[in-house]
Amino acid sequence: MRRALESVYQIISSLSHLSGKGYFDTFVSEIAKAVGADLVLISGQDQTGLFFTVHAAHPASLDIGSYSFPLAGTPGEIVMQQGEAWFNDRIRQLFPHAAVLERCQVKGYAGVALKDAQGETVGLCSVMFKRAMPSMDKIMGLLRLLAPLAGRELALMYQQQPRPQTPLTQPEHPHFLDTMMSHAPVGIGKLDLEGKIIWVNPAIEKMLGYNQHELQQRTAAEINHPEDWLVSIPYYEELRRGDRPAFTQEKRYLHRDGSVLCG
């Protein structure tokens, strides 16, 4: 903890006379130096909450400042939902549609939401590594200490210039819900880290007898057979911690009419 506090003090000292873009350019550089990160991004959420724009990146040679990305299908989406998230390894397998992860060959990821003085989420700080990270404790501790400062600075920047608007043109990588997954003949869905259903494709709606809105009011535990859900709980906990990139399990599901379906 002492080393983390020393890093925080050094970073705050470096930022004390800066504001705006200069503040965040220094912020990402200092974070990268403190934790040995290969890539650090400060991104702001647009007014719709569907896209985020990079305001600062380390290393600067990436040249992706002011570049907008869809939030869906990225670890940043989890950060926005949960406040923070970290993945020790195999992040690209978990988020295959996140272009930056593939482009930079990222393996480990840590992120924290940036909030304004009222507690509203305005952006995120993402720290990435091209190597597996056995422990994220120091990194997350540092991010938790610095996030309030960065969040308030980002909010001040938005007071001087409005938040970015949603891009008028389609992003380079289209929203993954509009890709083949939404038209797949097999059931595909997405959960948040608490097991709440975020979205499903039409095949799951047909299989279970619920529409998408009804399923979004439920959790995976409610549509899984109770015995199978109990078996899967330890695996989901490992996913949350970043100790497991994925798992496969044959499950039985509960139809809306109460009947049991084999997965």
Residue, then its C-alpha position, 0 to 999 in steps of 0.5 A: m500500500r505504501r508503494a501505491l501511495e508513493s506512486v499516487y503522490q508522484i502522479i499528483s505532483s506531475l499533474s498539479h499545474l496541468s488541465g485539459k488534454g495536457y492533464f490526461d496526456t501526463f496522466v496516462s504516461e504516469i500510470a503506464k510508468a507506475v505499473g509497467a503498462d503497454l497501453v493506457l487510455i482515458s476515454g469519455q462516454d458520449q451523450t448516448g452512452l453507446f460510444f466512447t472517445v479516446h482523449a489521451a493514449h499512451p504511448a502517443s505513437l498509437d495516434i488514436g486520440s479523439y477516435s470513437f469506438p462502440l462501447a458494446g462488446t468491450p471490457g469498457e462496457i463491463v467497467m461502465q456497468q460495474g464501476e471497475a473490472w480486470f482480466n488477468d489473461r486472454i482478454r481478446q478471447l473474452f471480447p473478440h469484437a474489441a478492435v483495440l485489444e486485437r490491434c495491440q495484442v492485449k492479454g491483461y486488462a484493468g479498468v475503472a469508471l471515471k465519475d464527476a463530483q455528483g457520482e455520474t459516470v463520465g468516462l473510463c481509464s483502461v490499462m492494458f498489458k501485452r502479457a498475462m498479469p498474475s495479480m492486478d491488486k497493485i494496479m486496481g489499488l492505484l486506479r481506485l485512488l486516482a479515478p476521482l481526480a481524473g473523473r472530476e478533471l474530465a467533467l471540468m473539460y466537458q463543462q468547457q466543451p460538450r461531450p462528443q456526439t454519437p458518430l454520424t457514420q458507422p464505426e469501422h467495426p459495426h455494433f456486434l449485436d447487428t452482426m451474425m450473432s443476432h441471426a444465428p440459429v443457435g441461442i446466444g446471449k450476454l450477461d453482466l458480471e452479476g448474471k443479469i441478462i443484457w441481451v439475447n438473440p431471437a433463437i433464445e427468445k423462441m427457445l424459452g418463450y420470452n421476448q427480449h424485454e422479459l428476459q432482460q428483467r431476469t437473471a441467468a439463475e432464473i432461466n437455468h435449471p437450479e441444479d445446473w446453475l449451482v454447478s456453474i456458480p464457481y466458474y462464473e466467480e473465476l470469470r469475474r476474477g479473471d482466473r478463467p477466460a471461458f467455460t463450457q457446460e451442458k445445461r438444462y433451461l426453464h421454458r416460460d411454461g415451466s417445462v425443462l429444456c436440454g441445452 
